[in-house]
Amino acid sequence: STDDILVRNQALPTVSAAGTDQNICGTSTTLTGNLPAVGTGQWSFAPGGSADGLGAISDVNSRTSVFTGTAGQTYTLRWTITNGSCPTSTDDVQIRFYGSPTTASAGADITQCNNGTFTMVANAVGAGETGTWSIVSGSATITSVNSPSTTITGVASGSDVVLRWSITNGICAASTDDILVRNQALPTVSAA
């Protein structure tokens, strides 16, 4: 009486590499998991990796699947390579989506007479964004570069200064708007 048995020594799966962390301006990206030489790869969310529950992996079995999410959110995805009964190999990648910044508005140009101090009235920035004043031309001092309502001092009598209000959000292109402030000189005293 005989009986046969098969013994199989499976190879360890390829070491998983989920790719480098990504910072994206938008809400969609292509994942870059490595191609398994041994085993099968599959995407999933790492524990707590989809806090808003809105992230979507187009094809969990494709190492280069498209992944979409929500602007302002960070997701952690896991690339897992398995081969039979062998221990799995996993690696995580973090995807951070940024939305385009609020459209910058520096306010209307300002003209004053013989007064070198100006108060700005730029628009407010959105959550997670940064607003910054800079001098494009002329000479002045910006009291608080990140405040939309900062004061500008030291504008010489009879001179113009062009300032720029820039709003940024992560790696997205900044939104900018310029404003001209003019400190007019007093007229010459007339002689009769």
Accessible surface in RSA format (square Angstrom, percent):
REM  Atomic radii and reference values for relative SASA: ProtOr
REM  Chains: A
REM  Algorithm: Lee & Richards
REM  Probe-radius: 1.40
REM  Slices: 20
REM RES _ NUM      All-atoms   Total-Side   Main-Chain    Non-polar    All polar
REM                ABS   REL    ABS   REL    ABS   REL    ABS   REL    ABS   REL
RES SER A   1   166.90 141.0  79.90 106.6  87.00 200.4  59.88 127.5 107.02 149.9
RES THR A   2   135.48  96.4  99.08 100.4  36.41  86.8  75.44 101.3  60.04  90.8
RES ASP A   3   140.06  98.1 105.14 104.6  34.92  82.6  37.95  89.3 102.11 101.8
RES ASP A   4   134.78  94.4 109.10 108.6  25.67  60.7  41.00  96.5  93.78  93.5
RES ILE A   5   154.46  87.9 124.38  92.7  30.08  72.5 131.08  94.4  23.38  63.4
RES LEU A   6   134.27  74.8 106.67  76.3  27.60  69.4 109.53  76.9  24.74  66.6
RES VAL A   7   126.79  83.4 106.54  96.4  20.25  48.8 110.40  95.9  16.39  44.5
RES ARG A   8   171.27  71.9 135.08  68.9  36.19  86.2  41.90  57.3 129.36  78.4
RES ASN A   9   153.02 105.5 118.93 114.9  34.10  82.1  38.84  93.5 114.19 110.4
RES GLN A  10    58.58  32.8  39.87  29.1  18.71  44.6  15.52  33.0  43.06  32.7
RES ALA A  11    56.76  52.2  43.04  66.4  13.72  31.2  52.37  73.8   4.38  11.6
RES LEU A  12   124.07  69.1 111.61  79.9  12.45  31.3 111.61  78.4  12.45  33.5
RES PRO A  13    11.29   8.2   2.61   2.4   8.68  31.5   2.61   2.2   8.68  53.9
RES THR A  14    34.51  24.5  25.29  25.6   9.23  22.0  32.79  44.0   1.72   2.6
RES VAL A  15   119.97  78.9 114.04 103.2   5.93  14.3 114.04  99.1   5.93  16.1
RES SER A  16     8.68   7.3   0.00   0.0   8.68  20.0   0.00   0.0   8.68  12.2
RES ALA A  17    44.92  41.3  44.24  68.3   0.67   1.5  44.55  62.7   0.36   1.0
RES ALA A  18     0.93   0.9   0.00   0.0   0.93   2.1   0.00   0.0   0.93   2.5
RES GLY A  19    29.56  36.5   0.00   N/A  29.56  36.5  18.26  50.1  11.30  25.3
RES THR A  20   114.58  81.5 106.48 108.0   8.10  19.3  86.15 115.7  28.44  43.0
RES ASP A  21    97.00  67.9  72.80  72.5  24.20  57.2  25.96  61.1  71.04  70.8
RES GLN A  22    31.00  17.3  25.53  18.7   5.47  13.0  20.30  43.2  10.70   8.1
RES ASN A  23    80.77  55.7  66.81  64.6  13.95  33.6   4.35  10.5  76.42  73.9
RES ILE A  24    39.05  22.2  38.51  28.7   0.54   1.3  39.05  28.1   0.00   0.0
RES CYS A  25    57.14  43.2  30.56  34.1  26.58  62.5  14.56  36.9  42.58  45.9
RES GLY A  26    28.20  34.8   0.00   N/A  28.20  34.8  28.08  77.1   0.12   0.3
RES THR A  27    61.73  43.9  58.11  58.9   3.63   8.6  25.74  34.6  36.00  54.4
RES SER A  28    56.95  48.1  41.99  56.0  14.96  34.5  29.29  62.4  27.66  38.8
RES THR A  29    16.72  11.9   6.88   7.0   9.84  23.4  10.00  13.4   6.71  10.2
RES THR A  30    71.16  50.6  63.54  64.4   7.62  18.2  37.07  49.8  34.08  51.5
RES LEU A  31     0.62   0.3   0.52   0.4   0.10   0.3   0.62   0.4   0.00   0.0
RES THR A  32    74.66  53.1  63.41  64.3  11.25  26.8  58.27  78.3  16.40  24.8
RES GLY A  33     0.63   0.8   0.00   N/A   0.63   0.8   0.00   0.0   0.63   1.4
RES ASN A  34    38.98  26.9  32.43  31.3   6.56  15.8  29.46  70.9   9.53   9.2
RES LEU A  35   128.41  71.5 111.80  80.0  16.61  41.8 111.80  78.5  16.61  44.7
RES PRO A  36    26.27  19.1  11.08  10.1  15.20  55.2  11.08   9.1  15.20  94.5
RES ALA A  37    96.08  88.3  54.95  84.8  41.13  93.6  65.93  92.8  30.15  79.9
RES VAL A  38    53.03  34.9  49.36  44.7   3.67   8.8  53.03  46.1   0.00   0.0
RES GLY A  39    30.38  37.5   0.00   N/A  30.38  37.5   5.36  14.7  25.01  56.0
RES THR A  40    89.95  64.0  86.28  87.5   3.67   8.7  55.47  74.5  34.48  52.1
RES GLY A  41     4.01   4.9   0.00   N/A   4.01   4.9   0.01   0.0   4.00   9.0
RES GLN A  42    90.07  50.4  89.34  65.3   0.73   1.7  15.77  33.6  74.30  56.4
RES TRP A  43     3.09   1.2   0.02   0.0   3.07   7.2   0.02   0.0   3.07   5.0
RES SER A  44    49.98  42.2  45.55  60.8   4.43  10.2  40.54  86.3   9.45  13.2
RES PHE A  45    68.43  34.2  48.26  29.9  20.17  52.5  48.26  29.3  20.17  57.7
RES ALA A  46     6.50   6.0   4.75   7.3   1.75   4.0   4.76   6.7   1.74   4.6
RES PRO A  47   116.66  85.0  83.24  75.9  33.43 121.5  95.15  78.6  21.52 133.7
RES GLY A  48    76.56  94.4   0.00   N/A  76.56  94.4  42.40 116.3  34.16  76.5
RES GLY A  49     4.17   5.1   0.00   N/A   4.17   5.1   3.30   9.1   0.87   2.0
RES SER A  50    27.21  23.0  11.15  14.9  16.06  37.0  10.52  22.4  16.69  23.4
RES ALA A  51    91.96  84.5  49.27  76.0  42.68  97.1  59.84  84.3  32.12  85.1
RES ASP A  52    46.12  32.3  16.63  16.6  29.49  69.7  27.56  64.9  18.56  18.5
RES GLY A  53    58.83  72.5   0.00   N/A  58.83  72.5  29.78  81.7  29.05  65.1
RES LEU A  54   119.39  66.5 100.96  72.2  18.43  46.3 104.69  73.5  14.70  39.6
RES GLY A  55    14.27  17.6   0.00   N/A  14.27  17.6   0.00   0.0  14.27  32.0
RES ALA A  56    50.91  46.8  45.83  70.7   5.08  11.5  50.23  70.7   0.68   1.8
RES ILE A  57    27.65  15.7   6.47   4.8  21.18  51.1   6.48   4.7  21.18  57.5
RES SER A  58    84.73  71.6  43.58  58.2  41.16  94.8  34.53  73.5  50.20  70.3
RES ASP A  59    69.81  48.9  65.61  65.3   4.20   9.9  25.33  59.6  44.49  44.4
RES VAL A  60    56.77  37.4  55.07  49.9   1.71   4.1  55.07  47.8   1.71   4.6
RES ASN A  61    94.70  65.3  73.74  71.3  20.96  50.5  24.19  58.2  70.52  68.2
RES SER A  62    32.75  27.7  25.78  34.4   6.97  16.0  18.95  40.3  13.80  19.3
RES ARG A  63    89.85  37.7  86.47  44.1   3.37   8.0  11.07  15.1  78.77  47.7
RES THR A  64    64.16  45.6  54.92  55.7   9.24  22.0  29.91  40.2  34.26  51.8
RES SER A  65     5.26   4.4   0.00   0.0   5.26  12.1   5.26  11.2   0.00   0.0
RES VAL A  66    65.06  42.8  63.76  57.7   1.30   3.1  63.76  55.4   1.30   3.5
RES PHE A  67     0.00   0.0   0.00   0.0   0.00   0.0   0.00   0.0   0.00   0.0
RES THR A  68    53.23  37.9  53.15  53.9   0.08   0.2  38.86  52.2  14.37  21.7
RES GLY A  69    15.75  19.4   0.00   N/A  15.75  19.4   2.34   6.4  13.41  30.0
RES THR A  70    51.23  36.4  48.33  49.0   2.90   6.9  45.52  61.1   5.71   8.6
RES ALA A  71    43.35  39.9  27.04  41.7  16.31  37.1  27.26  38.4  16.09  42.6
RES GLY A  72    41.61  51.3   0.00   N/A  41.61  51.3  25.60  70.2  16.01  35.9
RES GLN A  73    55.72  31.2  55.07  40.2   0.65   1.5   0.83   1.8  54.89  41.6
RES THR A  74    51.98  37.0  35.53  36.0  16.46  39.2  25.90  34.8  26.08  39.4
RES TYR A  75     0.20   0.1   0.12   0.1   0.08   0.2   0.20   0.1   0.00   0.0
RES THR A  76    35.56  25.3  35.38  35.9   0.18   0.4  19.11  25.7  16.45  24.9
RES LEU A  77     0.00   0.0   0.00   0.0   0.00   0.0   0.00   0.0   0.00   0.0
RES ARG A  78    67.58  28.4  67.58  34.5   0.00   0.0   7.77  10.6  59.81  36.3
RES TRP A  79     2.17   0.9   2.17   1.0   0.00   0.0   2.17   1.2   0.00   0.0
RES THR A  80    27.29  19.4  26.77  27.1   0.53   1.3  21.89  29.4   5.41   8.2
RES ILE A  81     0.00   0.0   0.00   0.0   0.00   0.0   0.00   0.0   0.00   0.0
RES THR A  82    53.99  38.4  52.26  53.0   1.74   4.1  31.07  41.7  22.92  34.7
RES ASN A  83    35.91  24.8  33.08  32.0   2.83   6.8   2.83   6.8  33.08  32.0
RES GLY A  84    60.23  74.3   0.00   N/A  60.23  74.3  26.31  72.2  33.92  76.0
RES SER A  85   108.49  91.7  69.39  92.6  39.10  90.1  56.13 119.5  52.36  73.4
RES CYS A  86    20.00  15.1  10.63  11.9   9.37  22.0   2.90   7.4  17.09  18.4
RES PRO A  87    99.42  72.5  85.01  77.5  14.41  52.4  97.14  80.2   2.28  14.1
RES THR A  88    78.17  55.6  52.66  53.4  25.50  60.8  30.11  40.4  48.06  72.7
RES SER A  89    22.96  19.4  17.29  23.1   5.67  13.1  15.43  32.8   7.53  10.6
RES THR A  90    69.75  49.6  42.86  43.5  26.89  64.1  14.61  19.6  55.14  83.4
RES ASP A  91    51.92  36.4  48.24  48.0   3.68   8.7   7.06  16.6  44.87  44.7
RES ASP A  92    57.28  40.1  39.43  39.2  17.85  42.2  19.50  45.9  37.78  37.7
RES VAL A  93     2.57   1.7   1.24   1.1   1.33   3.2   2.57   2.2   0.00   0.0
RES GLN A  94    83.78  46.8  82.43  60.2   1.35   3.2   7.11  15.1  76.67  58.1
RES ILE A  95     0.00   0.0   0.00   0.0   0.00   0.0   0.00   0.0   0.00   0.0
RES ARG A  96    65.57  27.5  65.57  33.4   0.00   0.0  14.04  19.2  51.54  31.2
RES PHE A  97     0.00   0.0   0.00   0.0   0.00   0.0   0.00   0.0   0.00   0.0
RES TYR A  98    39.37  18.4  39.16  22.3   0.21   0.5   9.33   7.0  30.04  37.0
RES GLY A  99    19.89  24.5   0.00   N/A  19.89  24.5  18.77  51.5   1.12   2.5
RES SER A 100    92.19  77.9  67.52  90.1  24.68  56.8  35.53  75.7  56.66  79.4
RES PRO A 101    17.21  12.5   5.25   4.8  11.97  43.5   5.25   4.3  11.97  74.4
RES THR A 102    52.97  37.7  42.32  42.9  10.64  25.4  39.51  53.1  13.46  20.3
RES THR A 103   109.22  77.7 100.70 102.1   8.52  20.3  65.42  87.9  43.80  66.2
RES ALA A 104     8.31   7.6   0.00   0.0   8.31  18.9   0.00   0.0   8.31  22.0
RES SER A 105    52.56  44.4  51.46  68.7   1.10   2.5  25.52  54.3  27.04  37.9
RES ALA A 106     0.00   0.0   0.00   0.0   0.00   0.0   0.00   0.0   0.00   0.0
RES GLY A 107    25.60  31.6   0.00   N/A  25.60  31.6  15.31  42.0  10.29  23.0
RES ALA A 108    79.72  73.3  62.63  96.7  17.09  38.9  72.15 101.6   7.57  20.1
RES ASP A 109    92.32  64.7  66.79  66.5  25.53  60.4  21.81  51.3  70.51  70.3
RES ILE A 110    38.63  22.0  35.85  26.7   2.77   6.7  38.63  27.8   0.00   0.0
RES THR A 111    75.88  54.0  46.31  46.9  29.57  70.5  27.22  36.6  48.67  73.6
RES GLN A 112    46.01  25.7  38.73  28.3   7.28  17.3  23.57  50.2  22.44  17.0
RES CYS A 113    70.92  53.6  49.87  55.6  21.05  49.5  30.57  77.5  40.35  43.5
RES ASN A 114    75.61  52.1  54.73  52.9  20.88  50.3   4.21  10.1  71.40  69.0
RES ASN A 115    72.85  50.2  68.19  65.9   4.66  11.2  16.61  40.0  56.24  54.4
RES GLY A 116    21.38  26.4   0.00   N/A  21.38  26.4  10.51  28.9  10.87  24.3
RES THR A 117    62.43  44.4  57.52  58.3   4.91  11.7  34.21  45.9  28.22  42.7
RES PHE A 118     0.88   0.4   0.00   0.0   0.88   2.3   0.88   0.5   0.00   0.0
RES THR A 119    77.12  54.8  66.43  67.4  10.68  25.5  44.18  59.3  32.94  49.8
RES MET A 120     0.00   0.0   0.00   0.0   0.00   0.0   0.00   0.0   0.00   0.0
RES VAL A 121   100.60  66.2  82.49  74.7  18.11  43.6  86.75  75.4  13.85  37.6
RES ALA A 122    13.98  12.9   0.00   0.0  13.98  31.8   0.05   0.1  13.93  36.9
RES ASN A 123    43.20  29.8  32.84  31.7  10.36  24.9  34.46  82.9   8.74   8.4
RES ALA A 124    74.04  68.1  60.02  92.6  14.03  31.9  60.13  84.7  13.92  36.9
RES VAL A 125    53.30  35.1  32.19  29.1  21.11  50.9  32.87  28.6  20.43  55.4
RES GLY A 126    29.94  36.9   0.00   N/A  29.94  36.9  26.19  71.9   3.75   8.4
RES ALA A 127   109.74 100.9  69.71 107.6  40.03  91.1  81.97 115.4  27.77  73.6
RES GLY A 128    72.33  89.2   0.00   N/A  72.33  89.2  39.98 109.7  32.35  72.5
RES GLU A 129    26.78  15.4  10.84   8.2  15.94  38.0   0.89   1.7  25.89  21.1
RES THR A 130    67.55  48.0  64.85  65.7   2.71   6.4  35.61  47.8  31.94  48.3
RES GLY A 131     2.29   2.8   0.00   N/A   2.29   2.8   0.09   0.3   2.20   4.9
RES THR A 132    49.78  35.4  49.27  49.9   0.51   1.2  38.13  51.2  11.65  17.6
RES TRP A 133     3.83   1.5   0.00   0.0   3.83   9.0   0.00   0.0   3.83   6.2
RES SER A 134    49.96  42.2  46.46  62.0   3.50   8.1  38.95  82.9  11.00  15.4
RES ILE A 135    64.29  36.6  34.93  26.0  29.36  70.8  34.93  25.2  29.36  79.7
RES VAL A 136    68.84  45.3  37.21  33.7  31.63  76.2  42.43  36.9  26.41  71.6
RES SER A 137    55.85  47.2  48.66  64.9   7.19  16.6  43.82  93.3  12.02  16.8
RES GLY A 138    49.42  60.9   0.00   N/A  49.42  60.9  22.01  60.4  27.41  61.4
RES SER A 139    88.47  74.8  79.13 105.6   9.33  21.5  46.25  98.5  42.21  59.1
RES ALA A 140    19.43  17.9   0.00   0.0  19.43  44.2   3.40   4.8  16.03  42.5
RES THR A 141    82.48  58.7  78.91  80.0   3.57   8.5  50.70  68.1  31.79  48.1
RES ILE A 142    28.64  16.3  11.14   8.3  17.50  42.2  11.14   8.0  17.50  47.5
RES THR A 143    91.77  65.3  60.21  61.0  31.56  75.2  60.43  81.2  31.34  47.4
RES SER A 144    50.73  42.9  45.08  60.2   5.65  13.0  26.78  57.0  23.94  33.5
RES VAL A 145    68.04  44.8  65.32  59.1   2.72   6.6  65.32  56.8   2.72   7.4
RES ASN A 146    80.74  55.7  66.19  64.0  14.56  35.0  28.15  67.8  52.59  50.8
RES SER A 147    31.48  26.6  28.09  37.5   3.39   7.8  19.44  41.4  12.04  16.9
RES PRO A 148    38.31  27.9  38.25  34.9   0.07   0.2  38.31  31.6   0.00   0.0
RES SER A 149    71.16  60.1  59.68  79.7  11.48  26.4  31.31  66.7  39.85  55.8
RES THR A 150     7.19   5.1   0.22   0.2   6.97  16.6   6.97   9.4   0.22   0.3
RES THR A 151    46.02  32.7  44.37  45.0   1.65   3.9  36.01  48.4  10.01  15.1
RES ILE A 152     0.00   0.0   0.00   0.0   0.00   0.0   0.00   0.0   0.00   0.0
RES THR A 153    45.52  32.4  45.52  46.1   0.00   0.0  33.49  45.0  12.03  18.2
RES GLY A 154    56.77  70.0   0.00   N/A  56.77  70.0  37.50 102.9  19.27  43.1
RES VAL A 155     4.42   2.9   0.00   0.0   4.42  10.7   0.05   0.0   4.38  11.9
RES ALA A 156    63.14  58.1  52.22  80.6  10.92  24.8  62.49  88.0   0.64   1.7
RES SER A 157    62.33  52.7  35.02  46.7  27.31  62.9  30.29  64.5  32.04  44.9
RES GLY A 158    54.46  67.2   0.00   N/A  54.46  67.2  19.26  52.9  35.20  78.8
RES SER A 159    35.73  30.2  30.88  41.2   4.85  11.2  34.18  72.8   1.55   2.2
RES ASP A 160    59.32  41.6  43.99  43.8  15.32  36.2  17.41  41.0  41.91  41.8
RES VAL A 161     0.72   0.5   0.54   0.5   0.19   0.4   0.72   0.6   0.00   0.0
RES VAL A 162    37.70  24.8  37.70  34.1   0.00   0.0  37.70  32.8   0.00   0.0
RES LEU A 163     0.00   0.0   0.00   0.0   0.00   0.0   0.00   0.0   0.00   0.0
RES ARG A 164    83.30  35.0  83.30  42.5   0.00   0.0   8.53  11.7  74.77  45.3
RES TRP A 165     0.40   0.2   0.40   0.2   0.00   0.0   0.40   0.2   0.00   0.0
RES SER A 166    20.11  17.0  19.88  26.5   0.24   0.5  11.46  24.4   8.65  12.1
RES ILE A 167     0.00   0.0   0.00   0.0   0.00   0.0   0.00   0.0   0.00   0.0
RES THR A 168    52.27  37.2  51.49  52.2   0.78   1.9  37.46  50.3  14.81  22.4
RES ASN A 169    18.98  13.1  18.20  17.6   0.78   1.9   0.78   1.9  18.20  17.6
RES GLY A 170    46.33  57.1   0.00   N/A  46.33  57.1  16.31  44.7  30.02  67.2
RES ILE A 171   102.14  58.1  70.91  52.8  31.23  75.3  78.60  56.6  23.54  63.9
RES CYS A 172    10.14   7.7   1.12   1.2   9.02  21.2   2.69   6.8   7.45   8.0
RES ALA A 173    88.26  81.1  65.08 100.4  23.18  52.7  76.06 107.1  12.20  32.3
RES ALA A 174    50.86  46.8  22.58  34.8  28.29  64.3  22.59  31.8  28.27  74.9
RES SER A 175    23.33  19.7  16.62  22.2   6.71  15.4  16.69  35.5   6.64   9.3
RES THR A 176    71.70  51.0  45.35  46.0  26.35  62.8  16.45  22.1  55.25  83.5
RES ASP A 177    50.20  35.2  46.17  46.0   4.03   9.5   7.68  18.1  42.52  42.4
RES ASP A 178    59.44  41.6  41.35  41.2  18.09  42.8  20.66  48.6  38.77  38.7
RES ILE A 179     1.22   0.7   0.00   0.0   1.22   2.9   1.22   0.9   0.00   0.0
RES LEU A 180    46.13  25.7  44.52  31.8   1.61   4.0  44.52  31.3   1.61   4.3
RES VAL A 181     0.00   0.0   0.00   0.0   0.00   0.0   0.00   0.0   0.00   0.0
RES ARG A 182    89.52  37.6  89.52  45.6   0.00   0.0  13.31  18.2  76.21  46.2
RES ASN A 183     3.44   2.4   3.44   3.3   0.00   0.0   0.00   0.0   3.44   3.3
RES GLN A 184    85.40  47.8  82.46  60.3   2.94   7.0  19.09  40.6  66.32  50.3
RES ALA A 185    55.88  51.4  38.34  59.2  17.55  39.9  38.34  54.0  17.55  46.5
RES LEU A 186   112.82  62.8  94.70  67.8  18.12  45.5  94.70  66.5  18.12  48.8
RES PRO A 187   109.96  80.1  90.04  82.1  19.93  72.4 101.18  83.5   8.78  54.6
RES THR A 188   130.65  92.9 103.72 105.2  26.92  64.2  75.37 101.2  55.27  83.6
RES VAL A 189   137.03  90.2 117.46 106.3  19.57  47.2 123.02 106.9  14.01  38.0
RES SER A 190   105.74  89.4  78.22 104.4  27.52  63.4  51.56 109.8  54.18  75.9
RES ALA A 191   101.64  93.5  63.62  98.2  38.02  86.5  69.67  98.1  31.96  84.7
RES ALA A 192   155.53 143.0  72.24 111.5  83.29 189.5 110.18 155.2  45.35 120.1
END  Absolute sums over single chains surface
CHAIN  1 A    10678.0       7814.3       2863.8       6015.2       4662.8
END  Absolute sums over all chains
TOTAL         10678.0       7814.3       2863.8       6015.2       4662.8
